[in-house]
Amino acid sequence: MLLFGPGQRGTEGKRTYMDKKNRTGSQIQWLRLIKKLSPYTVKKGLLYFRHYGPKEFWIRLHERFEPEEVPYGPWYQAYIPGETELEKQRKRKFKYTPLISIAVPAWHTPPEFLRQMLDSLCAQTYGNWELCLVNASPEDEAMDRILARYQKKDPRIRVQNLRENRGIAENTNAAFSMAAGAFIGLLDHDDLLAPNALYEVVCAVNRQPEADVIYTDEDKVTTDLSEHFQPHLKPDFNLDLLRSNNYICHFLVVRRSLVEKNGGFRREYEGAQDYDFIFRSVETARKVVHIPEILYHWRTHRASTADNPASKMYAFEAGRRAIDDHLARTGTPGKAELTADLGFYRVRYPVREEPLVSVIIPNRDERETLKNCLDSIFRKTTYSNYEILIVENNSVTEEIFSYYKELSRSPRIRLLRWKKKFNYSKINNFAARRAKGEYLLFLNNDVTVIEPGWMEELLGVCQREEVGAAGAKLLYPDNTIQHAGCVVGMGGIAGHMFVDMPAERTGYLHKASILQDMSAVTAACMMMKRSVFEKTGGFEESLSVAFNDVDLCLRVIREGYLVVYDPYVRLYHMESKTRGAEDDEEKVRRFQSEIEYMRTHWSEILKNGDPNYNKNLSLTKWNYSLKPLPGMGKEKR
C-alpha cells in the first residue's frame, strides 16, 4: 500500500522536494541565466518560446536554471579519476583484450575539435584500439594536415578519404567497413572520450562475456571545454524509456558481428540513424550492458543537436519512424507520437478486444471520500467493460452503510466484507480471488480520476506480453506530484520520485512525464494481469501496510515481466487519508518488522542498487539529485 522510506511524506508529513517559495520559481538562478545571454542564446530562446508558448517556456526556463542541489562542476572534479588511478588502469592485465574499433565520420571538423577528439582517444588507459576515421571533406587542408600528423605519430589511427560527403549514415557505414575489432564504438568527430572509457568497456565485457551492446553515461561540455554540465545518468537497459527517448545515445559500443548482421546505419533515418541502429541492435543482442560511469563528453556548439534540438526537426520525425519500425519488427501494436519536448516521444498502445477489468477498492467509513472516487470513475471512464469490487473493512458509520445500499443497485458494483483487522495485502488478495476480470486494477478509495481514457491507457500498456504491471502518475490536490514511480533504496527501503514537484514540471530529463520501466509503482493505482498476480502469489500478507506493493512489483520483475510507470494516467490522491499516522508503539513495531522483511528478502537490490536508477544519484533526495562525493572541492592528485 505504501512505498515510503523512513522520513518521507506519509510517515512524518514532511515536504521532501522543495518548499513553497522554491515551487513558485523564485529560486531561479538569474545570475547564471544572465551569464548565458548572448545574441545566439537570445535567438535560441525565441525559437523555444515560439515552440512551447509563453506558459510552457516559462516552466522550462525555471527547470533549466533552478539551483542544483549538488552543483555538477565540483562534483565532476571529485568524480574523475586521478593520475594514480589512471596509471593503475594502464598496467592492468585482462584475461580478454579485444580490439575495439572506434568509428568516426568526419566532415569539415574544426581543427581544435579534431585535435581534442584525437587526443582523448590517444589518452585511453586501455591500449588495444584502432580509430577508423572516414573523412568526407578531403579538400579540407587543415584537417588533412592534422590527420597526417596524428597518423604518423600513432599507427592505430587509420583514415579513409571519401570522394564526396554521403551523409552521416553512409559515412559511418564506411567507417564500420574499415573496422577489424571485435567491438565497434561510435564517436562523433567533435566529441570527447574520458580517458578510462575503453578500459571500463573492457572491464564490462570481461565480467559479462555475452555483452553485445554496451553503453555508458555522458555529459555535455562547452565548446572551449571550460564547463561540464547536464550529466545524463542512465538506468540499466529500459525498454519503455528507450521507446520514449534515445537515452542510450553515447557512448555506444556494439559487437562487430552484430553490426554486420544488422547492416549498420540506414540512410532513410538520417538524423536519427543511431536511434534506429540502437533499436535493431538491442532487439537481437544477447545482453545489453550499461556502465554507470560518465565516459563520453558531448560538445555543444551552435550547430549541434546537443545545444539546439530545434535545429534538426527532421531528426525527430526520423526518430518517430524508428520507433514505429521497431514496434512493427517486435510485433507490438502501437504508434509513436512527437511530444512538445523535442526528442521525447509518446507511444500509444491500443486496447485489444475488450477484456474485463476488475477494480478493487478497500474502504472503511469515509463515505464522501469513496463517493468522490466512484463518481470520478463513472464520470470519466470511457472504457465500458469493468466491474468494481468494494471491500468493506469494519466501518461503523450509518452514512457509509446507507451509501453501500445505494451502490448495491449498480450492476457494476459488488460489495465484499472483510471482517478481520486492517491488512492491505490480505484484503486485496481476498478481493482478487473473487474478481472476475482478466486484469486487476488496485485502487485506493482516496483517489479521483482526472482525465478520460485512463483505463484504456493502463490496459493498452498492461496487455503487452512483456508487461506484468502498470502504474499511474498521482498528484496531490494542490497539483504537486505524490508519485511518479518508485526507486528501491530511496529513503532506506523505497520511495516515490518527484514528491511535491509542481505537476506541470517534467523533472530530470523529463522523467516525471515519460513512459518508462521502474522497479515498482504504487498500488494506490496499479493494474496487473491476473495471470501474473496469481503467478507471483499476490501481495505478501506479512506486509500489512508498508512496502507490499514494492515487494509485489519486485516479484513481478523476478518472474521476467516489466513494471511500467505511465504518466499519461493521472489521478488525484489524498494519500492514506483514513489510516492515520505511524505514531503509536504497535504501528512503529509493525513498520520496523516490514522494513526488516524488505531488507531480508531484497538484500541484493538494496545492496547493488536499483537497476532502473543510477548509482551516482542520491538516495535521500527525490528529484534525481547527484549523490555528494567525498573530496568535492579538493584538487585531484
N, C-alpha and C positions, 0 to 999 in steps of 0.2 A: 504493500500500500504506500509506503514511504521509501524514499531513496536517500534521505538526508544523512550526511555525516555529522559528527558532533559539532555543535555550534552554528549550524546553518539554519536559516529561517525555517520555522516549522517545529524546531525543538526549543529554540530560545527567542524566536521572534526578531532576529536581527536582520538588518539590511546588509547584503553582502556585496552588492555590485558597486553602487555609488550613491552618495547622498542626494537629497532633493536638489541642492544647489548645482551639483555636477550634472544631474539629469536634465536640467534646463539648458545646459550647454555653456554656462558662464565660465567654465574652466578651460575653454578653448585657448590654445597657446597662440595668442595673437602675434607675439614677437616672432615666433617660429614661422608663422604664416607670412608676416611682412618680409622676413628674410628671403622667403621663396619667391617673392614677387619679381617679375621681370616682364618685358614685353611678350616674351614667349609664353610664360605661365599665365599671364592675364588672358592671352588669346586662347590658350588651352582651357582656362576656366570658363570662358564664354561659350566654348563648344560644349562643355559639360553642362552648363546652365541651360543651353537650348535643348540638350538631350534629355535631362532629368526634369526640367521645370523648376520654379523657384523653391517649392517646399522640399522636394527630394534633394535638390542641390544643397540646400542649407543643412539638411540632415547629414549628408555625406561629407560636407565640409567639416562639420563638427566631429564626425567619426575620424576623419583623416588627421585632424590637428588637435585631438584630445591628448592630454598628457599621458605618456607611457608610465605605467606603474613602476616598471623596471626599464629604464632607458636602454635602448639596444646598443648604443655606442660603447659605453663602458662594459656592458655585458659581453659584447663581441670581443673586446680586447682581452677580457678574462677567459673567454671561451677558446680562442685559437691556440693551438699547441705551440709551445716554446721550442727553441732550438734544440734543447736537450731531448725532448720527446721526438722531434723530427729526426735527429741523428740516430736515436734508438730504432726508429722505423726503418731507416736506410740499412741498418745492419741485420734486420730480421730475416731469417731463412724460412721460407714457406715450403710446405710439402708439395703444393701445386702452384706453379708460377706461370700462369697463362700469358701469352702475348695479348695485349689489349690495343686494338687499333682505334685511334681517335679520328673520327670523320669530321672534317671541317670544310664546308662550302664557303669560299671567299669571293667577294666581289667588291672592288674598289674600297678595301678596308683602309681606314685612316692609319697612317704609318705608326703612330703611337699606340693605337689599339692593337694593331697586329703584333708589334713587338711585345706588348704586355701579355697578350694571349700566349705567344710562343714562350715567353719567359715563365709563365705559370705552368706550362707543360714541362719545360726543362727542369723546373724546380721540384718535380714529383719525387717523393721518397721511395716509390716503387719504380724500378727502372725498366721493366720489360714491357715497353710500349712502343708504338710507332704512330707517327702522325701521317694521316692520309688527307692531304690538303688539295682541294680542287680549286684552281684559280680561274675564275670566269672572266677575269679582266687582265689578260697577259700584256695588254698595251700599257698598263699602269706601271711605269718605270720605277716608281718609288717602292711599290710592292715587290717587284722583281728583285730589286737590289737587297731588300731586307730578307726575302726568302732565300736568295742565293747565299747570303752571308750565314744564315742560320743552318742551311743545309751543309755548308762546308764545315761548320763547327760541330754539327750533330748528325750522324748518318741515320738516326731514327726518324728524321724529318724528311718526308717524301712529298713531292709536289707534282701535280699533273696540270698542265695548262689546257684549257678548253678554247676552241676557236670562237665560241660565242657563249653568251650567257643563256642558259636553258631554263633558268628559274630555280628556286631553292630545291624543289623536289628532285628534278633531274640532276642538278649539280651534286646533291647529296648522294644520289644513287651512283654517280660516277666515283665518289669517294668510297662508297661501300664496295664497289668493284675492285678497288685498289687493296682492300683490307686482307691481311693474311692472318690476323689474330683469331683466337678462339672467341673473343668478345669484341664488340664494337661499341664505342662510346660516342655520343653526339655532343659536339661543342660548337657554339656559334663563333663566328670569326672575330667578334668584338667583346666576347665574354672571357671569364677567368675561372680556372680551377683552383681550389685550395690545394696546398702542397701535399696534403695527405689524401687527396681524392682517390687516386688509383690504389693506394695502399689499403684504404677501407674497403674498396670493391673486392680486392683480392682476399682480404680477411673474410668477407662475406661468402665468397664462392668456395673458400676452404671449409668454412663452417657448414655450408649448405650446397653440396655438390650438384643438386638438381636445379639450382637457380638458373633460370633462363632470361629473366628480366630483373634488373637491379635499378633502383632509383634512390636518390638522396634528397636531403633538404637543400634549400637555397636561400639566398637573399638578393637584394639589389644593391648596386654600388653606383655612385655618381660618376660622371664622365671622367673627372680628374682623380678618381679613386679616393677622394678625401673623406667620404662618408658611406658607411654601410647602413642600410635601412630596410624596413619591411621584410623581416625574416619570414619565410614560408616554412613553418614547422609542420610536417605532414604526419598523417597516420600511416599505419601499415596498409596493405592493399585494401581498397574500399570501393567496391563496385559502384554503389549508388553515388558516391562522391565523384567518381570518375565520369559517370554519366551526367553529372551536374557541372563539371568543370575539369579542364585538363590539369588536375592538381599534380600529376606525376612530373610532367614538364622536364625540368633539369635537376640533376644530372642523370641522364638515362644511359644505361649500358645493357645491350642485348646480345645474347649468344649469336654468333655469326651464322650458324646453321639455321637458326630461326629466321634471321633476316633473309637468307637465301630462300627458305621455304615460303615465306610470306611475300616476297617480291619487293621489299624495300618501300620507298615512298611512292605515292601516286599523285601525278601532277594535277589531276582533276580536283584535288583537295588543297591546292596551293593556298598558303596562308594558315591552314590547319593540317598540313601534311603530317606533322608529328603526332597530332591528336589521333588521326586516322591510323597511323602506324602503331601507336601505343595500343589502341583497341585491338588491332589484329594480332599484336604480339601477346597481350595478356590472355586473349582467347585461346591461344594454342600453347602457352608456356606451361611447363610442368610446375614451376614455382616462381612466384613473383616476390622478390625480397626488397624490403625497404631498409635503408641505412639512415637512422635518425641523427644525421650529422650534417651541418651546413658545409657543403663541399663545392658549391657552384655559386659564382657571383655574376648576376645578370646585370650587365651595364645598361644604364638608362641614358638615352640622349634623344634628341628631337624626333628622329626617325624610328625609334624603337617602340615596339608594342609594349615593352615593359613600362615606358614612361607615358605613352599616349595611346591607350587602347582604341580610341575613336579614329585613329589614323588608318586603321585597317578593318573597316566594316565588312569587307568581303570575306575576311578570315573567319568572322563569327558565323556567317552564313555557311561557310565550308565546314565549320565545327558542328553546326546543327546537322548537316547532312552526314557527317562522320558518325554521329550518334545514331541517327536513323538507320544507317547501313549496318552498324554494329548490332542494333536491336533485331534487324532482319536476319543477319547471319546466325544469331543465337536463338532464333525462333521466339523472340519476346515481343508480344503485341505492345505497341507503344509508339508515341510520337513526341519528338523533341521540339521545344519552342525556345526562341530567344527570350531573355528577360531584360529588364531595364539595366541590370548590372552586366555590362559587356563582358563576354567570355564566360558567363554563367548561364546555365540552361535549366529548363524545367521539362522533365519527361512526364507525359500523361499516360497512365496505364489504364486502358478501358476495362470495364467490368464485363466478364464473360458469363453468358447466361444470366440467371438471377437467383443465386443461392440464398438460402435463409440465413439471416444474421440474428443471433440471439444476444440481446443487450442485457447485461446483468448489472443490477444496481442494488447494492446493500443499502438499508435505510433503518434509522431509528429516530422516531419522532420527526421533528423538523418538517412539518407539513409544507411551509412556504418554500423551503429550500428544494424539496423534492418536486413540488409543483412547478417551480421555475425551470428546473431541469427538464421535466417531461413536456411542459408547454413548448420549450425551445426545440425539443426533438420533433414534436408533432408539427410545429410551425415551419421549421427549417429543413426537415429531412425530405429529400426528393426521391430517395430510394424507397421502393414500396415493400419489398419482401423482408420484413424484420418482425421480431417479437421482442417484448420487454418482460424480463423476469425481475420483479422487485422482491428482495429478500428482507422480510420484516424481522428485526432483531431487538426484541424486548422493549418495544415502545410502550409508553404509559399514557400519552395524552389522548383525550377524546377527539381532538381535531384530526389526528392522523388516521384514526380508525374510521372516522367519518369520510375522510378523503379516500381511504382504501375502498370503501364501499362504492364511491363514485367510480373509481378506477376499474373495479371489477366488472363494470358494464362494457368495457372496451375489449373487443375480441383480440387485440394485440397484446394485452397485458395479462400476465399470470402472477399471482401473489403467492410467494412461498414464505414459510415461517421457520426461522432458526431460533430455537428457544434457549440455547446454551449461551454462555457469556461471549462477548465480542472476540472473535478471532477472524481476521480478514481472510486469511488463507482458507480456513475451514468453510467459511460462509460462501466463498466463491467456488470452491471445489464442489460443495453441496449443490449450488445452483447449476454449475456446469454439467453435473450428472443428469440433471433434469431438463437441460436445454435441448431443443430440437434442431438447432441450427448447425450448419456445416462450418460456420465461423462464429467465434465467441468475441463479443465486444464488452470488455470490462470497463465500467463507467462509474465514477463517483457520483453521489447524489448532489454534490455541491458544484457541479459544472453545468454550464449552459452553452449551447451551440451558437456560434456567431454567424456562420455563413451556410447557405445551401450547398449541396453536393459533397458534404463532409464524409458521409458514409460511403458513397461511391469512391471517393478518393482513397480512403483507407482500404476498401475492398479491392480496388484495382491493384494496389501495391501488394496486398496480402495474398492475392490469388497467384502471384508469380511463384513458380515451382521452388525457387531457392529461398523464398521468404517464409519465415515462421511467425513473425510478429511485426506489427507496425504501431507506432505511437504518434501523438499529436503535439503541436505547439500550444502550450497553455499559458494564459495571461491572467494576471490579477485584474480586478475590476477597475484599477486606475491605469490600465493599459501599459503595465510593465510586465516583463516576462517572468513567469513562475517556473516553466520547464521548457527547455529546448534540447532535449536529450540528456543522457546521463553518462558521467565518466566514473569508472570504477577506480577507487583510490582517492577520489576527491573528498576532502574533509576528513579523511581517515578510512572510510569504507566506500562510500559512493555519494555523489551529489549531482544536482541539476546544474546545467550550464546556463550562463547569461541571466541569472536571477536578478530581477529588478532593473534590467536594462530596458529602456523605452521600447515598446513594441515596434515602432516604426524604424528602429535601427536594425541593421543586418549583422552587426558583430564582426569579429575577426574573420577576414576572408569570406564574409557573408555566410558564415556557418550557422547563424541562427535562422537563416531564410532559404536554405537549400536542402534538398533531399540527400540523405547520407546514411550510411550504416553506423550504428552505435552499439556499444556493449550492453546497453539497457535503455529502456524508456519507462516512464511511469505508468502504472496500471490505473491511474485516475482516468485515462482514456487510452486503452490498448486493445487492438484487435489481434486475435490469433486464429490460425487454422485449428479447428477442433482436433484433427488428427495429430497435430504437433503437440497440442496441450496434453492429450492423452499419452502420447509417446514419452513426454518428459515427466509424466506423473502429476502434473498440475502444480499448484502452489505448495511450497513446503509448509506443513501445518505447525511445525515448531516455531516458525516465524509468524507470530500472531499479528504484529503491527508493522514493524520496520523491515525493510530490505527484502520482503518476499517477492516483489516484482523484479528486483535486481537479480536475485537468485534464480528465478524462473527464466529470465532472459538469458542468463549465462548458460543455463542448461539447454535452452533452445539453440544457442550457438554451438554448444558442445555436440549436439546432435547433427550439426552440419548445416544449419539454417542461418539466414540473416535476420537481424533485428533492425528495422528501418525507422529512422526519425523522419516524419513527414510534416514540414512546416506549413503545407498548404491546407492542413486541417487545423483550424484554430478554435479554441473554446475558452471561455472564461472559467476560472477555477478559484473558489473561495479558500481552498486548501485546508482540509481537515477541520473544518469549522466546528463539527459536532463532537470531536473526540476529546478535546481539552489538552492541556499542557502535560508535558512529561515531567511532572514535578513531585509526585509522591514516591515513597520508598519502593512500593511494589512496581510502579512503572519504570523507575530508574533501574531496578534489578532486572526486569524483563528486557529493557533496552540493552543492558550490558550483556545479557545472555545472547541476544540477537547479533550483537557485534562479534561476540566470541564465535558464534556459528559461522559467520561470514569469514572470519579470519582463519578458521579451521578448514572450511570446505573450499575456499577460494584463495588459498595462500599463494598459489603460483602467479595469478594475475595481479594480486596485491603486491607481490614482491617484484615481478618483472615489469609491471606497468600495463595500462590499458592499451591494447593494440590499436584502438581507434582514437587514441590521443597521441601525445608525443612526450618523451621523457624530459625534454627541455622546457616544458610548460609547467606552470605552478599547479600544485595540488591543494592550495589554500585559497586561491582566487578563482572565481567562476567565469572569468572573461577572457580566457586564453592568454593571460599574462605570462611573461617569462618567469622561470624559476630562478631566483637570485643565485649567483655563483660566488664561491669563495674567491677572494683576490680581486674583486671588482675595483677598478681604480688604481690597481698596482701595476707597476711596469713589468712586462714579460721578460723572463730570462731565457 
